[in-house]
Amino acid sequence: MSLHVESALGYHGSPLAYSDRDTIVTICGNALRFHNVTNKQETFLWGADRGVSTFAVNRKSKLVAYAAKGEEPTIYLHQLPDFQLLETYTEIAELDVVGIAFSRLGDRMVTVAKEPDQKLIVWDVENGKKVVESVTTVEGEFVTVCPADADLICVLGNGVCTVFEIELNYKQYEVIARQIEFEEEFVPICHEWIPGGFLYIGCEGGQVVVANAKTGQLLPCGEGCNWANLYAPVCSLAVHKDHLLVSTLNGVLRFFEHAALEDSHSTLNMIEEIQLVGEEQELEVTAMAYNPTFDQLHFATNEASLFKISLKGDSMEEHPDLSPNKRFAAVTPVAEYHCGAVTGVVALPSGEHFASCGVDGTLRLWHARSRALLHKRQFSSQQSSLACSASAGMLALGSSEGVLRLLSFKAGGAEGEPQVTYRSRLHDKALSLLAFSPSGLLVAAVGADGRMFVHSSGL
């Protein structure tokens, strides 16, 4: 017997990358999920070990590399789109690999390991051998290679941004580490490259600064570039060929014209601002990625939601989803998943739908094949268990506070929103297991306090 995975639901903070114009790659469980945003089809590259810690894609050479989780991890290099295994890399780290990056042409791959060794290794992709190896001064969180110069590598983590430059001396490669010098109020969070060996760096205090990677110096801001007006920590950056996109923790996206790097100064001008949440609310954009043609961007949030940004072309007909009052960009929700652990999932009698619950306090109804979220109901506490009775047309939902709820989905059919018909606090700890009798007349509830109750479902 074999099982074929048709689709996956969920997002938990992984990077986003495009493998081609229409396909987004994310980590999903022990796999890389390749989701085609046009036809909604999904394919999976399954991890060979104990999970996937990070990955990178190179569209130029059609490569994808991922690192396995755990001690002494292996990195696997595959060819796209058929996932042919090209190479495995070992002796990389004692513990997890935290970052992988390709050079623009895909001829080099850079890996960064976490503590205790904190190795930075540059690999020759063609022969699978090390070009050079170094050690980062702090544990890195993000690594990138300069698109215009493969000898420049930026590693950022724990408030430290370091540029590593590779030099060839007497037929042997050496690494020069150059830490970007920040003033005390600037704590770097994220970075992106600009053509010419410069870096945009987003900071915890709401500043975005420009640094010269060759010298390690920040460029002074020109007139009109007072980045204190962002008012909230910078979460992520994305570089378009024509502009810079900045997201901040207060749920605001801002588009800026690229810095005019003249006379050793940097000046940026804002094009448009988009508010994703209400004032005084927080929303962290965890990852952003433009497609290869730069007319569309997807981004993900810490609330496990995915969004699409459509950029306006020469005519409104090119992007019909743009509202008339938006002259530059429009944001469209793509998917909303459970935020945190999923604690229960059951199939509904229709065979086309299923329900799930999670620590985010929600009960959700899904269409299995389309992966569409049909209904979401928010409760005040974490939900810890779920059961379904086909004969009773009922769901049993247990919470982390020991509350049992019975919900009927008979009235609206399989797609109808479940209605609460019964509620009782049975336990003083979480309800860990729920089960209906075959007739649906009885429901058993087991709590983390070691007690079990059997209830009539009220039919």
Secondary structure, DSSP 8 states (H G I E B T S, - for coil): ------------S---EESSSSEEEEE-SSEEEEEETTT--EEEEE-SSS-EEEEEEETTTTEEEEEE-SSS--EEEEETTTTEEEEEE-S--SS-EEEEEE-TTSSEEEEEE-TTT-EEEEEETTTTEEEEEEE-SS--SEEEE-TT-TTEEEEEETTEEEEEEEEEETTEEEEEEEE----TT--EEEEEEETTTEEEEEETTS-EEEEETTTTEE--B-TT--GGGG-S-EEEEEE-SSEEEEEETBTEEEEEE----BTTBB---EEEEEE-S-TT--B-EEEEEE-TTSSEEEEEETTSEEEEEEE--SSGGG-TTS-TT-SSEEEEEEEE--SS-EEEEEE-TTSSEEEEEETTSEEEEEETTT--EEEEEE-SS-EEEEEEETTTTEEEEEETTSEEEEEE-STT-TTS--EEEEEEE--SS-EEEEEE-TTSSEEEEEETTS-EEEEE---
